Amino acid sequence: MISRAEVVRMAELAMLELNEVEIALYQADLNRFLQSGAELRKVNTQEVRLSSHVGRASSRMREDVIQRSLPQEKALRNGPCVVDGCFRVPRVMEDVR
């Protein structure tokens, strides 16, 4: 069972600011998730053949073909902001130092 303190610690590690209601909701959701896993572990799968796919689909992957890549100037042509050969995008995280 996930404790309130563990939810708070996970939120800190993920840099999330959660209020008390959100902490309680996440705690309940995580505990339901773990309970589902515990229920699945009880299922007897001894007679089930191992497989990498659930269905009987065959691989539809294409063969790798070596070819020239897009030139950098063409790849960057439609970028809204290009600096020193790179796309410049808005900052999405704060500096945590």
OpenMM code with the backbone's topology and positions (N, CA, C; nanometers):
from openmm import Vec3, app, unit

residues = "MET ILE SER ARG ALA GLU VAL VAL ARG MET ALA GLU LEU ALA MET LEU GLU LEU ASN GLU VAL GLU ILE ALA LEU TYR GLN ALA ASP LEU ASN ARG PHE LEU GLN SER GLY ALA GLU LEU ARG LYS VAL ASN THR GLN GLU VAL ARG LEU SER SER HIS VAL GLY ARG ALA SER SER ARG MET ARG GLU ASP VAL ILE GLN ARG SER LEU PRO GLN GLU LYS ALA LEU ARG ASN GLY PRO CYS VAL VAL ASP GLY CYS PHE ARG VAL PRO ARG VAL MET GLU ASP VAL ARG".split()
positions = [
    Vec3(0.0841, -0.1177, 0.0000),
    Vec3(0.0000, 0.0000, 0.0000),
    Vec3(0.0889, 0.1244, 0.0000),
    Vec3(0.0537, 0.2195, -0.0835),
    Vec3(0.1278, 0.3450, -0.0952),
    Vec3(0.0807, 0.4410, 0.0140),
    Vec3(0.1738, 0.4948, 0.0887),
    Vec3(0.1383, 0.5881, 0.1961),
    Vec3(0.1304, 0.7308, 0.1422),
    Vec3(0.0710, 0.8174, 0.2214),
    Vec3(0.0626, 0.9584, 0.1850),
    Vec3(0.2039, 1.0147, 0.1677),
    Vec3(0.2942, 0.9787, 0.2589),
    Vec3(0.4326, 1.0272, 0.2526),
    Vec3(0.5010, 0.9841, 0.1229),
    Vec3(0.4731, 0.8630, 0.0765),
    Vec3(0.5326, 0.8158, -0.0491),
    Vec3(0.4786, 0.8947, -0.1676),
    Vec3(0.3506, 0.9276, -0.1654),
    Vec3(0.2930, 1.0092, -0.2732),
    Vec3(0.3578, 1.1470, -0.2733),
    Vec3(0.3737, 1.2060, -0.1559),
    Vec3(0.4371, 1.3375, -0.1452),
    Vec3(0.5803, 1.3309, -0.1978),
    Vec3(0.6538, 1.2260, -0.1639),
    Vec3(0.7928, 1.2109, -0.2108),
    Vec3(0.7980, 1.1945, -0.3625),
    Vec3(0.7078, 1.1136, -0.4187),
    Vec3(0.7039, 1.0966, -0.5645),
    Vec3(0.6732, 1.2292, -0.6327),
    Vec3(0.5815, 1.3059, -0.5754),
    Vec3(0.5467, 1.4365, -0.6318),
    Vec3(0.6679, 1.5295, -0.6290),
    Vec3(0.7426, 1.5267, -0.5200),
    Vec3(0.8637, 1.6089, -0.5110),
    Vec3(0.9642, 1.5689, -0.6178),
    Vec3(0.9847, 1.4390, -0.6354),
    Vec3(1.0798, 1.3904, -0.7358),
    Vec3(1.0367, 1.4280, -0.8769),
    Vec3(0.9054, 1.4306, -0.9000),
    Vec3(0.8520, 1.4666, -1.0315),
    Vec3(0.8306, 1.6171, -1.0442),
    Vec3(0.8676, 1.6919, -0.9398),
    Vec3(0.8510, 1.8372, -0.9360),
    Vec3(0.7060, 1.8781, -0.9576),
    Vec3(0.6154, 1.8062, -0.8926),
    Vec3(0.4729, 1.8378, -0.8987),
    Vec3(0.4308, 1.9034, -0.7685),
    Vec3(0.3494, 2.0054, -0.7788),
    Vec3(0.2929, 2.0686, -0.6600),
    Vec3(0.1502, 2.0180, -0.6452),
    Vec3(0.1272, 1.9313, -0.5476),
    Vec3(-0.0049, 1.8725, -0.5268),
    Vec3(-0.0675, 1.9285, -0.4002),
    Vec3(-0.1992, 1.9550, -0.4077),
    Vec3(-0.2703, 1.9945, -0.2863),
    Vec3(-0.3182, 1.8680, -0.2153),
    Vec3(-0.3805, 1.8836, -0.1003),
    Vec3(-0.4224, 1.7679, -0.0201),
    Vec3(-0.5210, 1.6779, -0.0941),
    Vec3(-0.6132, 1.7380, -0.1685),
    Vec3(-0.7113, 1.6586, -0.2440),
    Vec3(-0.6403, 1.5760, -0.3505),
    Vec3(-0.5469, 1.6374, -0.4228),
    Vec3(-0.4730, 1.5658, -0.5272),
    Vec3(-0.3871, 1.4542, -0.4681),
    Vec3(-0.3265, 1.4795, -0.3534),
    Vec3(-0.2463, 1.3754, -0.2877),
    Vec3(-0.3341, 1.2552, -0.2562),
    Vec3(-0.4511, 1.2804, -0.2013),
    Vec3(-0.5433, 1.1706, -0.1674),
    Vec3(-0.5886, 1.0966, -0.2927),
    Vec3(-0.6173, 1.1709, -0.4012),
    Vec3(-0.6598, 1.1068, -0.5265),
    Vec3(-0.5485, 1.0204, -0.5846),
    Vec3(-0.4270, 1.0741, -0.5894),
    Vec3(-0.3141, 0.9967, -0.6410),
    Vec3(-0.2886, 0.8735, -0.5549),
    Vec3(-0.2984, 0.8894, -0.4250),
    Vec3(-0.2774, 0.7756, -0.3350),
    Vec3(-0.3795, 0.6661, -0.3639),
    Vec3(-0.5059, 0.7037, -0.3798),
    Vec3(-0.6104, 0.6053, -0.4094),
    Vec3(-0.5859, 0.5395, -0.5450),
    Vec3(-0.5523, 0.6198, -0.6465),
    Vec3(-0.5268, 0.5656, -0.7805),
    Vec3(-0.4093, 0.4685, -0.7797),
    Vec3(-0.3000, 0.5072, -0.7152),
    Vec3(-0.1824, 0.4199, -0.7106),
    Vec3(-0.2118, 0.2905, -0.6367),
    Vec3(-0.2872, 0.2994, -0.5292),
    Vec3(-0.3216, 0.1777, -0.4551),
    Vec3(-0.4138, 0.0870, -0.5360),
    Vec3(-0.5059, 0.1453, -0.6131),
    Vec3(-0.5909, 0.0632, -0.7022),
    Vec3(-0.5054, -0.0052, -0.8084),
    Vec3(-0.4094, 0.0674, -0.8621),
    Vec3(-0.3201, 0.0122, -0.9629),
    Vec3(-0.2412, -0.1056, -0.9057),
    Vec3(-0.1864, -0.0881, -0.7863),
    Vec3(-0.1112, -0.1968, -0.7228),
    Vec3(-0.2011, -0.3155, -0.6906),
    Vec3(-0.3239, -0.2894, -0.6507),
    Vec3(-0.4191, -0.3969, -0.6219),
    Vec3(-0.4493, -0.4762, -0.7490),
    Vec3(-0.4622, -0.4056, -0.8616),
    Vec3(-0.4853, -0.4742, -0.9893),
    Vec3(-0.3689, -0.5667, -1.0217),
    Vec3(-0.2473, -0.5193, -0.9986),
    Vec3(-0.1294, -0.6026, -1.0215),
    Vec3(-0.1290, -0.7242, -0.9318),
    Vec3(-0.1691, -0.7066, -0.8068),
    Vec3(-0.1750, -0.8191, -0.7129),
    Vec3(-0.2779, -0.9215, -0.7592),
    Vec3(-0.3904, -0.8748, -0.8118),
    Vec3(-0.4933, -0.9663, -0.8632),
    Vec3(-0.4404, -1.0436, -0.9837),
    Vec3(-0.3677, -0.9766, -1.0718),
    Vec3(-0.3132, -1.0442, -1.1898),
    Vec3(-0.2111, -1.1510, -1.1516),
    Vec3(-0.1338, -1.1262, -1.0461),
    Vec3(-0.0352, -1.2260, -1.0023),
    Vec3(-0.1009, -1.3546, -0.9542),
    Vec3(-0.2274, -1.3479, -0.9152),
    Vec3(-0.2981, -1.4667, -0.8669),
    Vec3(-0.3433, -1.5583, -0.9808),
    Vec3(-0.3458, -1.5070, -1.1033),
    Vec3(-0.3942, -1.5849, -1.2173),
    Vec3(-0.2936, -1.6945, -1.2511),
    Vec3(-0.3425, -1.8175, -1.2649),
    Vec3(-0.2574, -1.9306, -1.2998),
    Vec3(-0.2313, -1.9277, -1.4503),
    Vec3(-0.1072, -1.9076, -1.4878),
    Vec3(-0.0704, -1.9013, -1.6293),
    Vec3(0.0215, -2.0166, -1.6695),
    Vec3(0.0244, -2.1221, -1.5885),
    Vec3(0.1134, -2.2352, -1.6164),
    Vec3(0.0854, -2.2989, -1.7522),
    Vec3(-0.0388, -2.3039, -1.7926),
    Vec3(-0.0752, -2.3697, -1.9184),
    Vec3(-0.0757, -2.2739, -2.0379),
    Vec3(-0.0403, -2.1492, -2.0164),
    Vec3(-0.0421, -2.0497, -2.1236),
    Vec3(0.0945, -2.0463, -2.1904),
    Vec3(0.0928, -2.0598, -2.3228),
    Vec3(0.2166, -2.0581, -2.3993),
    Vec3(0.2730, -1.9155, -2.4038),
    Vec3(0.4033, -1.9015, -2.3864),
    Vec3(0.4669, -1.7704, -2.3930),
    Vec3(0.4596, -1.7152, -2.5342),
    Vec3(0.4376, -1.5862, -2.5447),
    Vec3(0.4376, -1.5212, -2.6756),
    Vec3(0.4785, -1.3762, -2.6583),
    Vec3(0.5222, -1.3162, -2.7671),
    Vec3(0.5606, -1.1753, -2.7605),
    Vec3(0.4471, -1.0847, -2.8051),
    Vec3(0.3434, -1.1428, -2.8672),
    Vec3(0.2281, -1.0656, -2.9133),
    Vec3(0.1005, -1.1327, -2.8649),
    Vec3(0.0007, -1.0520, -2.8345),
    Vec3(-0.1266, -1.1059, -2.7885),
    Vec3(-0.2000, -1.1730, -2.9037),
    Vec3(-0.2015, -1.1088, -3.0178),
    Vec3(-0.2725, -1.1634, -3.1340),
    Vec3(-0.1826, -1.2491, -3.2195),
    Vec3(-0.2354, -1.2924, -3.3306),
    Vec3(-0.1584, -1.3771, -3.4224),
    Vec3(-0.1033, -1.2972, -3.5402),
    Vec3(-0.0931, -1.1678, -3.5257),
    Vec3(-0.0467, -1.0834, -3.6351),
    Vec3(0.1003, -1.1111, -3.6650),
    Vec3(0.1339, -1.1055, -3.7907),
    Vec3(0.2735, -1.1209, -3.8290),
    Vec3(0.3366, -0.9820, -3.8350),
    Vec3(0.4657, -0.9795, -3.8368),
    Vec3(0.5370, -0.8522, -3.8395),
    Vec3(0.5088, -0.7789, -3.9694),
    Vec3(0.4738, -0.6542, -3.9572),
    Vec3(0.4478, -0.5729, -4.0756),
    Vec3(0.5525, -0.4638, -4.0896),
    Vec3(0.6676, -0.4868, -4.0302),
    Vec3(0.7739, -0.3874, -4.0377),
    Vec3(0.8372, -0.3917, -4.1751),
    Vec3(0.8770, -0.2761, -4.2210),
    Vec3(0.9429, -0.2690, -4.3514),
    Vec3(1.0913, -0.2991, -4.3352),
    Vec3(1.1534, -0.3349, -4.4423),
    Vec3(1.2974, -0.3558, -4.4418),
    Vec3(1.3663, -0.2204, -4.4262),
    Vec3(1.4787, -0.2183, -4.3557),
    Vec3(1.5565, -0.0956, -4.3458),
    Vec3(1.6195, -0.0668, -4.4811),
    Vec3(1.6038, 0.0556, -4.5260),
    Vec3(1.6618, 0.0963, -4.6531),
    Vec3(1.7528, 0.2151, -4.6261),
    Vec3(1.8778, 0.2024, -4.6629),
    Vec3(1.9719, 0.3119, -4.6435),
    Vec3(1.9469, 0.4154, -4.7514),
    Vec3(1.9271, 0.5391, -4.7072),
    Vec3(1.9059, 0.6471, -4.8033),
    Vec3(1.9557, 0.7771, -4.7425),
    Vec3(1.9726, 0.8768, -4.8256),
    Vec3(2.0202, 1.0064, -4.7782),
    Vec3(1.9127, 1.0709, -4.6913),
    Vec3(1.9581, 1.1363, -4.5852),
    Vec3(1.8631, 1.2055, -4.4984),
    Vec3(1.8337, 1.3447, -4.5538),
    Vec3(1.7365, 1.4084, -4.4955),
    Vec3(1.6970, 1.5426, -4.5350),
    Vec3(1.8104, 1.6397, -4.5026),
    Vec3(1.8476, 1.7276, -4.5954),
    Vec3(1.9527, 1.8256, -4.5646),
    Vec3(1.9083, 1.9161, -4.4493),
    Vec3(2.0031, 1.9568, -4.3651),
    Vec3(1.9698, 2.0353, -4.2463),
    Vec3(1.8934, 2.1623, -4.2812),
    Vec3(1.9383, 2.2338, -4.3827),
    Vec3(1.8703, 2.3597, -4.4162),
    Vec3(1.7253, 2.3367, -4.4586),
    Vec3(1.6986, 2.2262, -4.5252),
    Vec3(1.5610, 2.1953, -4.5646),
    Vec3(1.4777, 2.1533, -4.4428),
    Vec3(1.5394, 2.0772, -4.3517),
    Vec3(1.4679, 2.0333, -4.2319),
    Vec3(1.4309, 2.1521, -4.1434),
    Vec3(1.5179, 2.2524, -4.1374),
    Vec3(1.4953, 2.3680, -4.0506),
    Vec3(1.4159, 2.4800, -4.1178),
    Vec3(1.3919, 2.4678, -4.2460),
    Vec3(1.3313, 2.5752, -4.3248),
    Vec3(1.2005, 2.6289, -4.2658),
    Vec3(1.1131, 2.5439, -4.2191),
    Vec3(0.9820, 2.5877, -4.1706),
    Vec3(0.9762, 2.6086, -4.0199),
    Vec3(1.0899, 2.6008, -3.9533),
    Vec3(1.0910, 2.6227, -3.8088),
    Vec3(1.0612, 2.7680, -3.7754),
    Vec3(0.9790, 2.7928, -3.6743),
    Vec3(0.9441, 2.9305, -3.6399),
    Vec3(1.0627, 3.0100, -3.5850),
    Vec3(1.1586, 2.9402, -3.5217),
    Vec3(1.2765, 3.0088, -3.4673),
    Vec3(1.3947, 2.9122, -3.4745),
    Vec3(1.4925, 2.9463, -3.5582),
    Vec3(1.6108, 2.8622, -3.5760),
    Vec3(1.7329, 2.9430, -3.5337),
    Vec3(1.8151, 2.8856, -3.4447),
    Vec3(1.9361, 2.9527, -3.3969),
    Vec3(2.0519, 2.8537, -3.4052),
    Vec3(2.1584, 2.8928, -3.4731),
    Vec3(2.2791, 2.8098, -3.4857),
    Vec3(2.2478, 2.6678, -3.5321),
    Vec3(2.1604, 2.6543, -3.6300),
    Vec3(2.1297, 2.5240, -3.6864),
    Vec3(2.0413, 2.4362, -3.6003),
    Vec3(1.9711, 2.4951, -3.5037),
    Vec3(1.8819, 2.4194, -3.4152),
    Vec3(1.7487, 2.4919, -3.4015),
    Vec3(1.6424, 2.4152, -3.3763),
    Vec3(1.5143, 2.4766, -3.3438),
    Vec3(1.5248, 2.5380, -3.2054),
    Vec3(1.4785, 2.6604, -3.1894),
    Vec3(1.4725, 2.7215, -3.0560),
    Vec3(1.3280, 2.7119, -3.0103),
    Vec3(1.3087, 2.6532, -2.8920),
    Vec3(1.1734, 2.6318, -2.8397),
    Vec3(1.1610, 2.6980, -2.7034),
    Vec3(1.0380, 2.7275, -2.6601),
    Vec3(1.0203, 2.7890, -2.5285),
    Vec3(1.0662, 2.6951, -2.4173),
    Vec3(1.1172, 2.7535, -2.3101),
    Vec3(1.1591, 2.6769, -2.1927),
    Vec3(1.0354, 2.6126, -2.1304),
    Vec3(1.0467, 2.4852, -2.0950),
    Vec3(0.9341, 2.4156, -2.0323),
    Vec3(0.9648, 2.3748, -1.8889),
    Vec3(1.0889, 2.3893, -1.8468),
    Vec3(1.1269, 2.3548, -1.7096),
    Vec3(1.2092, 2.4688, -1.6513),
    Vec3(1.1957, 2.4881, -1.5224),
    Vec3(1.2753, 2.5887, -1.4540),
    Vec3(1.4106, 2.5301, -1.4184),
    Vec3(1.5102, 2.6160, -1.4067),
    Vec3(1.6414, 2.5738, -1.3600),
    Vec3(1.6301, 2.5456, -1.2108),
    Vec3(1.6665, 2.4258, -1.1667),
    Vec3(1.6471, 2.3868, -1.0272),
    Vec3(1.7749, 2.3971, -0.9438),
    Vec3(1.8764, 2.4584, -0.9972),
    Vec3(2.0025, 2.4706, -0.9230),
    Vec3(1.9919, 2.5678, -0.8111),
] * unit.nanometer
topology = app.Topology()
chain = topology.addChain("A")
for resn in residues:
    res = topology.addResidue(resn, chain)
    for name in ("N", "CA", "C"):
        topology.addAtom(name, app.Element.getBySymbol(name[0]), res)
